[in-house]
Amino acid sequence: MDFLILGLKFHHRLSHARLLGELFAAALAERNAPLPDCIIPVPLHPLRLRERGFNQALELARPSARRWRIPLLIHGLRRVRHTLPQTQLDAIRRQENLLGAFAADQSLSGRRVALMDDVVTTASTVAECSRILRASGAADIEIWAIGRTTGP
């Protein structure tokens, strides 16, 4: 997993996103729950997006959206404040770093949303994104991630 995720995020190996995303989409067939109404990838700030060239959460979400015909809301959330990379921070500073970093411009009233991220560590990012999605009316929020790891 480390090889695939690090290759994707830091070595521009988009083929890793396709492989991981397709495996994730296949795993959804095993679940005993209804699919969400839409998938929203955790956004990157425009500066980080320009540096990296792609949003890994978006690339990981594409295969599930395509396979299960779930709308992919690329602009469902946006990052309005440039933040320090979370990997450089401890759990408390990760939460502080993300306050006010995200915004939603559309109503999600009553919708079941899957929030897609690559890796969940302390859950600070997905918690802050979920808070914004809930304020936009999301009725249910599932966290979809390729990996889960412990904090720094």
Phi and psi in radians as a Rosetta constraint file:
Dihedral C 1 N 2 CA 2 C 2 CIRCULARHARMONIC -0.959 0.35
Dihedral N 2 CA 2 C 2 N 3 CIRCULARHARMONIC -0.809 0.35
Dihedral C 2 N 3 CA 3 C 3 CIRCULARHARMONIC -1.000 0.35
Dihedral N 3 CA 3 C 3 N 4 CIRCULARHARMONIC -0.819 0.35
Dihedral C 3 N 4 CA 4 C 4 CIRCULARHARMONIC -1.207 0.35
Dihedral N 4 CA 4 C 4 N 5 CIRCULARHARMONIC -0.811 0.35
Dihedral C 4 N 5 CA 5 C 5 CIRCULARHARMONIC -1.171 0.35
Dihedral N 5 CA 5 C 5 N 6 CIRCULARHARMONIC -0.831 0.35
Dihedral C 5 N 6 CA 6 C 6 CIRCULARHARMONIC -1.131 0.35
Dihedral N 6 CA 6 C 6 N 7 CIRCULARHARMONIC -0.675 0.35
Dihedral C 6 N 7 CA 7 C 7 CIRCULARHARMONIC -1.067 0.35
Dihedral N 7 CA 7 C 7 N 8 CIRCULARHARMONIC -0.707 0.35
Dihedral C 7 N 8 CA 8 C 8 CIRCULARHARMONIC -1.140 0.35
Dihedral N 8 CA 8 C 8 N 9 CIRCULARHARMONIC -0.970 0.35
Dihedral C 8 N 9 CA 9 C 9 CIRCULARHARMONIC -1.250 0.35
Dihedral N 9 CA 9 C 9 N 10 CIRCULARHARMONIC -0.657 0.35
Dihedral C 9 N 10 CA 10 C 10 CIRCULARHARMONIC -2.024 0.35
Dihedral N 10 CA 10 C 10 N 11 CIRCULARHARMONIC -0.090 0.35
Dihedral C 10 N 11 CA 11 C 11 CIRCULARHARMONIC -2.250 0.35
Dihedral N 11 CA 11 C 11 N 12 CIRCULARHARMONIC 0.280 0.35
Dihedral C 11 N 12 CA 12 C 12 CIRCULARHARMONIC 0.952 0.35
Dihedral N 12 CA 12 C 12 N 13 CIRCULARHARMONIC 0.661 0.35
Dihedral C 12 N 13 CA 13 C 13 CIRCULARHARMONIC -1.641 0.35
Dihedral N 13 CA 13 C 13 N 14 CIRCULARHARMONIC 1.429 0.35
Dihedral C 13 N 14 CA 14 C 14 CIRCULARHARMONIC -1.134 0.35
Dihedral N 14 CA 14 C 14 N 15 CIRCULARHARMONIC -0.386 0.35
Dihedral C 14 N 15 CA 15 C 15 CIRCULARHARMONIC -1.086 0.35
Dihedral N 15 CA 15 C 15 N 16 CIRCULARHARMONIC -0.480 0.35
Dihedral C 15 N 16 CA 16 C 16 CIRCULARHARMONIC -1.173 0.35
Dihedral N 16 CA 16 C 16 N 17 CIRCULARHARMONIC -0.650 0.35
Dihedral C 16 N 17 CA 17 C 17 CIRCULARHARMONIC -1.131 0.35
Dihedral N 17 CA 17 C 17 N 18 CIRCULARHARMONIC -0.732 0.35
Dihedral C 17 N 18 CA 18 C 18 CIRCULARHARMONIC -1.090 0.35
Dihedral N 18 CA 18 C 18 N 19 CIRCULARHARMONIC -0.806 0.35
Dihedral C 18 N 19 CA 19 C 19 CIRCULARHARMONIC -1.078 0.35
Dihedral N 19 CA 19 C 19 N 20 CIRCULARHARMONIC -0.910 0.35
Dihedral C 19 N 20 CA 20 C 20 CIRCULARHARMONIC -1.094 0.35
Dihedral N 20 CA 20 C 20 N 21 CIRCULARHARMONIC -0.729 0.35
Dihedral C 20 N 21 CA 21 C 21 CIRCULARHARMONIC -1.120 0.35
Dihedral N 21 CA 21 C 21 N 22 CIRCULARHARMONIC -0.701 0.35
Dihedral C 21 N 22 CA 22 C 22 CIRCULARHARMONIC -1.200 0.35
Dihedral N 22 CA 22 C 22 N 23 CIRCULARHARMONIC -0.667 0.35
Dihedral C 22 N 23 CA 23 C 23 CIRCULARHARMONIC -1.130 0.35
Dihedral N 23 CA 23 C 23 N 24 CIRCULARHARMONIC -0.700 0.35
Dihedral C 23 N 24 CA 24 C 24 CIRCULARHARMONIC -1.122 0.35
Dihedral N 24 CA 24 C 24 N 25 CIRCULARHARMONIC -0.782 0.35
Dihedral C 24 N 25 CA 25 C 25 CIRCULARHARMONIC -1.054 0.35
Dihedral N 25 CA 25 C 25 N 26 CIRCULARHARMONIC -0.697 0.35
Dihedral C 25 N 26 CA 26 C 26 CIRCULARHARMONIC -1.154 0.35
Dihedral N 26 CA 26 C 26 N 27 CIRCULARHARMONIC -0.653 0.35
Dihedral C 26 N 27 CA 27 C 27 CIRCULARHARMONIC -1.143 0.35
Dihedral N 27 CA 27 C 27 N 28 CIRCULARHARMONIC -0.475 0.35
Dihedral C 27 N 28 CA 28 C 28 CIRCULARHARMONIC -1.084 0.35
Dihedral N 28 CA 28 C 28 N 29 CIRCULARHARMONIC -0.442 0.35
Dihedral C 28 N 29 CA 29 C 29 CIRCULARHARMONIC -1.142 0.35
Dihedral N 29 CA 29 C 29 N 30 CIRCULARHARMONIC -0.397 0.35
Dihedral C 29 N 30 CA 30 C 30 CIRCULARHARMONIC -1.435 0.35
Dihedral N 30 CA 30 C 30 N 31 CIRCULARHARMONIC -0.240 0.35
Dihedral C 30 N 31 CA 31 C 31 CIRCULARHARMONIC -1.388 0.35
Dihedral N 31 CA 31 C 31 N 32 CIRCULARHARMONIC 2.721 0.35
Dihedral C 31 N 32 CA 32 C 32 CIRCULARHARMONIC -1.966 0.35
Dihedral N 32 CA 32 C 32 N 33 CIRCULARHARMONIC 0.897 0.35
Dihedral C 32 N 33 CA 33 C 33 CIRCULARHARMONIC -2.540 0.35
Dihedral N 33 CA 33 C 33 N 34 CIRCULARHARMONIC 2.697 0.35
Dihedral C 33 N 34 CA 34 C 34 CIRCULARHARMONIC -1.159 0.35
Dihedral N 34 CA 34 C 34 N 35 CIRCULARHARMONIC 2.621 0.35
Dihedral C 34 N 35 CA 35 C 35 CIRCULARHARMONIC -1.269 0.35
Dihedral N 35 CA 35 C 35 N 36 CIRCULARHARMONIC 2.695 0.35
Dihedral C 35 N 36 CA 36 C 36 CIRCULARHARMONIC -1.257 0.35
Dihedral N 36 CA 36 C 36 N 37 CIRCULARHARMONIC 2.923 0.35
Dihedral C 36 N 37 CA 37 C 37 CIRCULARHARMONIC -1.338 0.35
Dihedral N 37 CA 37 C 37 N 38 CIRCULARHARMONIC -0.453 0.35
Dihedral C 37 N 38 CA 38 C 38 CIRCULARHARMONIC -2.787 0.35
Dihedral N 38 CA 38 C 38 N 39 CIRCULARHARMONIC 2.822 0.35
Dihedral C 38 N 39 CA 39 C 39 CIRCULARHARMONIC -2.043 0.35
Dihedral N 39 CA 39 C 39 N 40 CIRCULARHARMONIC 2.308 0.35
Dihedral C 39 N 40 CA 40 C 40 CIRCULARHARMONIC -2.137 0.35
Dihedral N 40 CA 40 C 40 N 41 CIRCULARHARMONIC 2.036 0.35
Dihedral C 40 N 41 CA 41 C 41 CIRCULARHARMONIC -1.352 0.35
Dihedral N 41 CA 41 C 41 N 42 CIRCULARHARMONIC 2.538 0.35
Dihedral C 41 N 42 CA 42 C 42 CIRCULARHARMONIC -1.081 0.35
Dihedral N 42 CA 42 C 42 N 43 CIRCULARHARMONIC 2.179 0.35
Dihedral C 42 N 43 CA 43 C 43 CIRCULARHARMONIC -1.432 0.35
Dihedral N 43 CA 43 C 43 N 44 CIRCULARHARMONIC 2.709 0.35
Dihedral C 43 N 44 CA 44 C 44 CIRCULARHARMONIC -1.710 0.35
Dihedral N 44 CA 44 C 44 N 45 CIRCULARHARMONIC 2.671 0.35
Dihedral C 44 N 45 CA 45 C 45 CIRCULARHARMONIC -1.173 0.35
Dihedral N 45 CA 45 C 45 N 46 CIRCULARHARMONIC 2.558 0.35
Dihedral C 45 N 46 CA 46 C 46 CIRCULARHARMONIC -0.900 0.35
Dihedral N 46 CA 46 C 46 N 47 CIRCULARHARMONIC -0.617 0.35
Dihedral C 46 N 47 CA 47 C 47 CIRCULARHARMONIC -1.153 0.35
Dihedral N 47 CA 47 C 47 N 48 CIRCULARHARMONIC -0.761 0.35
Dihedral C 47 N 48 CA 48 C 48 CIRCULARHARMONIC -1.190 0.35
Dihedral N 48 CA 48 C 48 N 49 CIRCULARHARMONIC -0.651 0.35
Dihedral C 48 N 49 CA 49 C 49 CIRCULARHARMONIC -1.092 0.35
Dihedral N 49 CA 49 C 49 N 50 CIRCULARHARMONIC -0.720 0.35
Dihedral C 49 N 50 CA 50 C 50 CIRCULARHARMONIC -1.130 0.35
Dihedral N 50 CA 50 C 50 N 51 CIRCULARHARMONIC -0.712 0.35
Dihedral C 50 N 51 CA 51 C 51 CIRCULARHARMONIC -1.108 0.35
Dihedral N 51 CA 51 C 51 N 52 CIRCULARHARMONIC -0.848 0.35
Dihedral C 51 N 52 CA 52 C 52 CIRCULARHARMONIC -1.405 0.35
Dihedral N 52 CA 52 C 52 N 53 CIRCULARHARMONIC -0.621 0.35
Dihedral C 52 N 53 CA 53 C 53 CIRCULARHARMONIC 1.629 0.35
Dihedral N 53 CA 53 C 53 N 54 CIRCULARHARMONIC -0.162 0.35
Dihedral C 53 N 54 CA 54 C 54 CIRCULARHARMONIC -2.855 0.35
Dihedral N 54 CA 54 C 54 N 55 CIRCULARHARMONIC 2.809 0.35
Dihedral C 54 N 55 CA 55 C 55 CIRCULARHARMONIC -1.785 0.35
Dihedral N 55 CA 55 C 55 N 56 CIRCULARHARMONIC 1.970 0.35
Dihedral C 55 N 56 CA 56 C 56 CIRCULARHARMONIC -1.079 0.35
Dihedral N 56 CA 56 C 56 N 57 CIRCULARHARMONIC -0.615 0.35
Dihedral C 56 N 57 CA 57 C 57 CIRCULARHARMONIC -1.137 0.35
Dihedral N 57 CA 57 C 57 N 58 CIRCULARHARMONIC -0.690 0.35
Dihedral C 57 N 58 CA 58 C 58 CIRCULARHARMONIC -1.114 0.35
Dihedral N 58 CA 58 C 58 N 59 CIRCULARHARMONIC -0.804 0.35
Dihedral C 58 N 59 CA 59 C 59 CIRCULARHARMONIC -1.133 0.35
Dihedral N 59 CA 59 C 59 N 60 CIRCULARHARMONIC -0.602 0.35
Dihedral C 59 N 60 CA 60 C 60 CIRCULARHARMONIC -1.248 0.35
Dihedral N 60 CA 60 C 60 N 61 CIRCULARHARMONIC -0.520 0.35
Dihedral C 60 N 61 CA 61 C 61 CIRCULARHARMONIC -1.382 0.35
Dihedral N 61 CA 61 C 61 N 62 CIRCULARHARMONIC -0.463 0.35
Dihedral C 61 N 62 CA 62 C 62 CIRCULARHARMONIC -0.948 0.35
Dihedral N 62 CA 62 C 62 N 63 CIRCULARHARMONIC -0.816 0.35
Dihedral C 62 N 63 CA 63 C 63 CIRCULARHARMONIC -1.081 0.35
Dihedral N 63 CA 63 C 63 N 64 CIRCULARHARMONIC -0.668 0.35
Dihedral C 63 N 64 CA 64 C 64 CIRCULARHARMONIC -1.174 0.35
Dihedral N 64 CA 64 C 64 N 65 CIRCULARHARMONIC -0.748 0.35
Dihedral C 64 N 65 CA 65 C 65 CIRCULARHARMONIC -1.057 0.35
Dihedral N 65 CA 65 C 65 N 66 CIRCULARHARMONIC -0.771 0.35
Dihedral C 65 N 66 CA 66 C 66 CIRCULARHARMONIC -1.191 0.35
Dihedral N 66 CA 66 C 66 N 67 CIRCULARHARMONIC -0.866 0.35
Dihedral C 66 N 67 CA 67 C 67 CIRCULARHARMONIC -1.124 0.35
Dihedral N 67 CA 67 C 67 N 68 CIRCULARHARMONIC -0.737 0.35
Dihedral C 67 N 68 CA 68 C 68 CIRCULARHARMONIC -1.747 0.35
Dihedral N 68 CA 68 C 68 N 69 CIRCULARHARMONIC 0.062 0.35
Dihedral C 68 N 69 CA 69 C 69 CIRCULARHARMONIC 0.953 0.35
Dihedral N 69 CA 69 C 69 N 70 CIRCULARHARMONIC 0.829 0.35
Dihedral C 69 N 70 CA 70 C 70 CIRCULARHARMONIC -1.786 0.35
Dihedral N 70 CA 70 C 70 N 71 CIRCULARHARMONIC 2.241 0.35
Dihedral C 70 N 71 CA 71 C 71 CIRCULARHARMONIC -0.998 0.35
Dihedral N 71 CA 71 C 71 N 72 CIRCULARHARMONIC 2.352 0.35
Dihedral C 71 N 72 CA 72 C 72 CIRCULARHARMONIC -1.815 0.35
Dihedral N 72 CA 72 C 72 N 73 CIRCULARHARMONIC 1.896 0.35
Dihedral C 72 N 73 CA 73 C 73 CIRCULARHARMONIC -1.573 0.35
Dihedral N 73 CA 73 C 73 N 74 CIRCULARHARMONIC 1.518 0.35
Dihedral C 73 N 74 CA 74 C 74 CIRCULARHARMONIC -1.054 0.35
Dihedral N 74 CA 74 C 74 N 75 CIRCULARHARMONIC -0.570 0.35
Dihedral C 74 N 75 CA 75 C 75 CIRCULARHARMONIC -1.902 0.35
Dihedral N 75 CA 75 C 75 N 76 CIRCULARHARMONIC 0.453 0.35
Dihedral C 75 N 76 CA 76 C 76 CIRCULARHARMONIC -1.152 0.35
Dihedral N 76 CA 76 C 76 N 77 CIRCULARHARMONIC -0.534 0.35
Dihedral C 76 N 77 CA 77 C 77 CIRCULARHARMONIC -2.355 0.35
Dihedral N 77 CA 77 C 77 N 78 CIRCULARHARMONIC 2.671 0.35
Dihedral C 77 N 78 CA 78 C 78 CIRCULARHARMONIC -2.392 0.35
Dihedral N 78 CA 78 C 78 N 79 CIRCULARHARMONIC 2.638 0.35
Dihedral C 78 N 79 CA 79 C 79 CIRCULARHARMONIC -1.629 0.35
Dihedral N 79 CA 79 C 79 N 80 CIRCULARHARMONIC 2.011 0.35
Dihedral C 79 N 80 CA 80 C 80 CIRCULARHARMONIC -1.742 0.35
Dihedral N 80 CA 80 C 80 N 81 CIRCULARHARMONIC -0.162 0.35
Dihedral C 80 N 81 CA 81 C 81 CIRCULARHARMONIC -2.338 0.35
Dihedral N 81 CA 81 C 81 N 82 CIRCULARHARMONIC 2.270 0.35
Dihedral C 81 N 82 CA 82 C 82 CIRCULARHARMONIC -1.268 0.35
Dihedral N 82 CA 82 C 82 N 83 CIRCULARHARMONIC 2.260 0.35
Dihedral C 82 N 83 CA 83 C 83 CIRCULARHARMONIC -2.103 0.35
Dihedral N 83 CA 83 C 83 N 84 CIRCULARHARMONIC 2.860 0.35
Dihedral C 83 N 84 CA 84 C 84 CIRCULARHARMONIC -1.168 0.35
Dihedral N 84 CA 84 C 84 N 85 CIRCULARHARMONIC 2.633 0.35
Dihedral C 84 N 85 CA 85 C 85 CIRCULARHARMONIC -1.044 0.35
Dihedral N 85 CA 85 C 85 N 86 CIRCULARHARMONIC 2.315 0.35
Dihedral C 85 N 86 CA 86 C 86 CIRCULARHARMONIC -1.092 0.35
Dihedral N 86 CA 86 C 86 N 87 CIRCULARHARMONIC -0.507 0.35
Dihedral C 86 N 87 CA 87 C 87 CIRCULARHARMONIC -1.096 0.35
Dihedral N 87 CA 87 C 87 N 88 CIRCULARHARMONIC -0.336 0.35
Dihedral C 87 N 88 CA 88 C 88 CIRCULARHARMONIC -1.556 0.35
Dihedral N 88 CA 88 C 88 N 89 CIRCULARHARMONIC -0.027 0.35
Dihedral C 88 N 89 CA 89 C 89 CIRCULARHARMONIC -2.092 0.35
Dihedral N 89 CA 89 C 89 N 90 CIRCULARHARMONIC 2.674 0.35
Dihedral C 89 N 90 CA 90 C 90 CIRCULARHARMONIC -1.409 0.35
Dihedral N 90 CA 90 C 90 N 91 CIRCULARHARMONIC 3.070 0.35
Dihedral C 90 N 91 CA 91 C 91 CIRCULARHARMONIC -1.025 0.35
Dihedral N 91 CA 91 C 91 N 92 CIRCULARHARMONIC -0.763 0.35
Dihedral C 91 N 92 CA 92 C 92 CIRCULARHARMONIC -1.177 0.35
Dihedral N 92 CA 92 C 92 N 93 CIRCULARHARMONIC -0.780 0.35
Dihedral C 92 N 93 CA 93 C 93 CIRCULARHARMONIC -1.199 0.35
Dihedral N 93 CA 93 C 93 N 94 CIRCULARHARMONIC -0.464 0.35
Dihedral C 93 N 94 CA 94 C 94 CIRCULARHARMONIC -1.104 0.35
Dihedral N 94 CA 94 C 94 N 95 CIRCULARHARMONIC -0.767 0.35
Dihedral C 94 N 95 CA 95 C 95 CIRCULARHARMONIC -1.103 0.35
Dihedral N 95 CA 95 C 95 N 96 CIRCULARHARMONIC -0.835 0.35
Dihedral C 95 N 96 CA 96 C 96 CIRCULARHARMONIC -1.076 0.35
Dihedral N 96 CA 96 C 96 N 97 CIRCULARHARMONIC -0.680 0.35
Dihedral C 96 N 97 CA 97 C 97 CIRCULARHARMONIC -1.051 0.35
Dihedral N 97 CA 97 C 97 N 98 CIRCULARHARMONIC -0.529 0.35
Dihedral C 97 N 98 CA 98 C 98 CIRCULARHARMONIC -1.694 0.35
Dihedral N 98 CA 98 C 98 N 99 CIRCULARHARMONIC -0.154 0.35
Dihedral C 98 N 99 CA 99 C 99 CIRCULARHARMONIC -1.034 0.35
Dihedral N 99 CA 99 C 99 N 100 CIRCULARHARMONIC 2.199 0.35
Dihedral C 99 N 100 CA 100 C 100 CIRCULARHARMONIC 1.282 0.35
Dihedral N 100 CA 100 C 100 N 101 CIRCULARHARMONIC 0.245 0.35
Dihedral C 100 N 101 CA 101 C 101 CIRCULARHARMONIC -1.494 0.35
Dihedral N 101 CA 101 C 101 N 102 CIRCULARHARMONIC -0.311 0.35
Dihedral C 101 N 102 CA 102 C 102 CIRCULARHARMONIC -2.152 0.35
Dihedral N 102 CA 102 C 102 N 103 CIRCULARHARMONIC 2.696 0.35
Dihedral C 102 N 103 CA 103 C 103 CIRCULARHARMONIC -2.578 0.35
Dihedral N 103 CA 103 C 103 N 104 CIRCULARHARMONIC 2.708 0.35
Dihedral C 103 N 104 CA 104 C 104 CIRCULARHARMONIC -2.141 0.35
Dihedral N 104 CA 104 C 104 N 105 CIRCULARHARMONIC 2.412 0.35
Dihedral C 104 N 105 CA 105 C 105 CIRCULARHARMONIC -1.880 0.35
Dihedral N 105 CA 105 C 105 N 106 CIRCULARHARMONIC 0.036 0.35
Dihedral C 105 N 106 CA 106 C 106 CIRCULARHARMONIC -2.342 0.35
Dihedral N 106 CA 106 C 106 N 107 CIRCULARHARMONIC 2.740 0.35
Dihedral C 106 N 107 CA 107 C 107 CIRCULARHARMONIC -1.359 0.35
Dihedral N 107 CA 107 C 107 N 108 CIRCULARHARMONIC 2.403 0.35
Dihedral C 107 N 108 CA 108 C 108 CIRCULARHARMONIC -2.011 0.35
Dihedral N 108 CA 108 C 108 N 109 CIRCULARHARMONIC 0.466 0.35
Dihedral C 108 N 109 CA 109 C 109 CIRCULARHARMONIC -0.838 0.35
Dihedral N 109 CA 109 C 109 N 110 CIRCULARHARMONIC 2.039 0.35
Dihedral C 109 N 110 CA 110 C 110 CIRCULARHARMONIC 1.310 0.35
Dihedral N 110 CA 110 C 110 N 111 CIRCULARHARMONIC 0.029 0.35
Dihedral C 110 N 111 CA 111 C 111 CIRCULARHARMONIC -1.494 0.35
Dihedral N 111 CA 111 C 111 N 112 CIRCULARHARMONIC 2.571 0.35
Dihedral C 111 N 112 CA 112 C 112 CIRCULARHARMONIC -1.625 0.35
Dihedral N 112 CA 112 C 112 N 113 CIRCULARHARMONIC 2.094 0.35
Dihedral C 112 N 113 CA 113 C 113 CIRCULARHARMONIC -1.999 0.35
Dihedral N 113 CA 113 C 113 N 114 CIRCULARHARMONIC 2.405 0.35
Dihedral C 113 N 114 CA 114 C 114 CIRCULARHARMONIC -1.824 0.35
Dihedral N 114 CA 114 C 114 N 115 CIRCULARHARMONIC 2.129 0.35
Dihedral C 114 N 115 CA 115 C 115 CIRCULARHARMONIC -1.689 0.35
Dihedral N 115 CA 115 C 115 N 116 CIRCULARHARMONIC 2.045 0.35
Dihedral C 115 N 116 CA 116 C 116 CIRCULARHARMONIC -1.758 0.35
Dihedral N 116 CA 116 C 116 N 117 CIRCULARHARMONIC 2.265 0.35
Dihedral C 116 N 117 CA 117 C 117 CIRCULARHARMONIC -2.365 0.35
Dihedral N 117 CA 117 C 117 N 118 CIRCULARHARMONIC 2.874 0.35
Dihedral C 117 N 118 CA 118 C 118 CIRCULARHARMONIC -1.382 0.35
Dihedral N 118 CA 118 C 118 N 119 CIRCULARHARMONIC -0.946 0.35
Dihedral C 118 N 119 CA 119 C 119 CIRCULARHARMONIC -2.373 0.35
Dihedral N 119 CA 119 C 119 N 120 CIRCULARHARMONIC 2.378 0.35
Dihedral C 119 N 120 CA 120 C 120 CIRCULARHARMONIC -1.841 0.35
Dihedral N 120 CA 120 C 120 N 121 CIRCULARHARMONIC 2.179 0.35
Dihedral C 120 N 121 CA 121 C 121 CIRCULARHARMONIC -1.913 0.35
Dihedral N 121 CA 121 C 121 N 122 CIRCULARHARMONIC -1.333 0.35
Dihedral C 121 N 122 CA 122 C 122 CIRCULARHARMONIC -1.687 0.35
Dihedral N 122 CA 122 C 122 N 123 CIRCULARHARMONIC -0.100 0.35
Dihedral C 122 N 123 CA 123 C 123 CIRCULARHARMONIC 1.273 0.35
Dihedral N 123 CA 123 C 123 N 124 CIRCULARHARMONIC 0.201 0.35
Dihedral C 123 N 124 CA 124 C 124 CIRCULARHARMONIC -1.086 0.35
Dihedral N 124 CA 124 C 124 N 125 CIRCULARHARMONIC -0.772 0.35
Dihedral C 124 N 125 CA 125 C 125 CIRCULARHARMONIC -1.137 0.35
Dihedral N 125 CA 125 C 125 N 126 CIRCULARHARMONIC -0.890 0.35
Dihedral C 125 N 126 CA 126 C 126 CIRCULARHARMONIC -1.187 0.35
Dihedral N 126 CA 126 C 126 N 127 CIRCULARHARMONIC -0.525 0.35
Dihedral C 126 N 127 CA 127 C 127 CIRCULARHARMONIC -1.154 0.35
Dihedral N 127 CA 127 C 127 N 128 CIRCULARHARMONIC -0.788 0.35
Dihedral C 127 N 128 CA 128 C 128 CIRCULARHARMONIC -1.187 0.35
Dihedral N 128 CA 128 C 128 N 129 CIRCULARHARMONIC -0.725 0.35
Dihedral C 128 N 129 CA 129 C 129 CIRCULARHARMONIC -1.081 0.35
Dihedral N 129 CA 129 C 129 N 130 CIRCULARHARMONIC -0.746 0.35
Dihedral C 129 N 130 CA 130 C 130 CIRCULARHARMONIC -1.096 0.35
Dihedral N 130 CA 130 C 130 N 131 CIRCULARHARMONIC -0.661 0.35
Dihedral C 130 N 131 CA 131 C 131 CIRCULARHARMONIC -1.053 0.35
Dihedral N 131 CA 131 C 131 N 132 CIRCULARHARMONIC -0.737 0.35
Dihedral C 131 N 132 CA 132 C 132 CIRCULARHARMONIC -1.211 0.35
Dihedral N 132 CA 132 C 132 N 133 CIRCULARHARMONIC -0.735 0.35
Dihedral C 132 N 133 CA 133 C 133 CIRCULARHARMONIC -1.104 0.35
Dihedral N 133 CA 133 C 133 N 134 CIRCULARHARMONIC -0.716 0.35
Dihedral C 133 N 134 CA 134 C 134 CIRCULARHARMONIC -1.102 0.35
Dihedral N 134 CA 134 C 134 N 135 CIRCULARHARMONIC -0.747 0.35
Dihedral C 134 N 135 CA 135 C 135 CIRCULARHARMONIC -1.126 0.35
Dihedral N 135 CA 135 C 135 N 136 CIRCULARHARMONIC -0.407 0.35
Dihedral C 135 N 136 CA 136 C 136 CIRCULARHARMONIC -1.533 0.35
Dihedral N 136 CA 136 C 136 N 137 CIRCULARHARMONIC 0.053 0.35
Dihedral C 136 N 137 CA 137 C 137 CIRCULARHARMONIC 1.822 0.35
Dihedral N 137 CA 137 C 137 N 138 CIRCULARHARMONIC 0.023 0.35
Dihedral C 137 N 138 CA 138 C 138 CIRCULARHARMONIC -1.005 0.35
Dihedral N 138 CA 138 C 138 N 139 CIRCULARHARMONIC 2.275 0.35
Dihedral C 138 N 139 CA 139 C 139 CIRCULARHARMONIC -1.438 0.35
Dihedral N 139 CA 139 C 139 N 140 CIRCULARHARMONIC -0.569 0.35
Dihedral C 139 N 140 CA 140 C 140 CIRCULARHARMONIC -2.567 0.35
Dihedral N 140 CA 140 C 140 N 141 CIRCULARHARMONIC 2.429 0.35
Dihedral C 140 N 141 CA 141 C 141 CIRCULARHARMONIC -2.277 0.35
Dihedral N 141 CA 141 C 141 N 142 CIRCULARHARMONIC 2.125 0.35
Dihedral C 141 N 142 CA 142 C 142 CIRCULARHARMONIC -1.804 0.35
Dihedral N 142 CA 142 C 142 N 143 CIRCULARHARMONIC 2.485 0.35
Dihedral C 142 N 143 CA 143 C 143 CIRCULARHARMONIC -1.728 0.35
Dihedral N 143 CA 143 C 143 N 144 CIRCULARHARMONIC 2.085 0.35
Dihedral C 143 N 144 CA 144 C 144 CIRCULARHARMONIC -1.899 0.35
Dihedral N 144 CA 144 C 144 N 145 CIRCULARHARMONIC 2.215 0.35
Dihedral C 144 N 145 CA 145 C 145 CIRCULARHARMONIC -2.536 0.35
Dihedral N 145 CA 145 C 145 N 146 CIRCULARHARMONIC 2.631 0.35
Dihedral C 145 N 146 CA 146 C 146 CIRCULARHARMONIC -1.370 0.35
Dihedral N 146 CA 146 C 146 N 147 CIRCULARHARMONIC -0.631 0.35
Dihedral C 146 N 147 CA 147 C 147 CIRCULARHARMONIC -2.369 0.35
Dihedral N 147 CA 147 C 147 N 148 CIRCULARHARMONIC 2.781 0.35
Dihedral C 147 N 148 CA 148 C 148 CIRCULARHARMONIC -2.366 0.35
Dihedral N 148 CA 148 C 148 N 149 CIRCULARHARMONIC 2.280 0.35
Dihedral C 148 N 149 CA 149 C 149 CIRCULARHARMONIC -2.421 0.35
Dihedral N 149 CA 149 C 149 N 150 CIRCULARHARMONIC 2.939 0.35
Dihedral C 149 N 150 CA 150 C 150 CIRCULARHARMONIC -1.504 0.35
Dihedral N 150 CA 150 C 150 N 151 CIRCULARHARMONIC 2.855 0.35
Dihedral C 150 N 151 CA 151 C 151 CIRCULARHARMONIC -1.117 0.35
Dihedral N 151 CA 151 C 151 N 152 CIRCULARHARMONIC 3.072 0.35
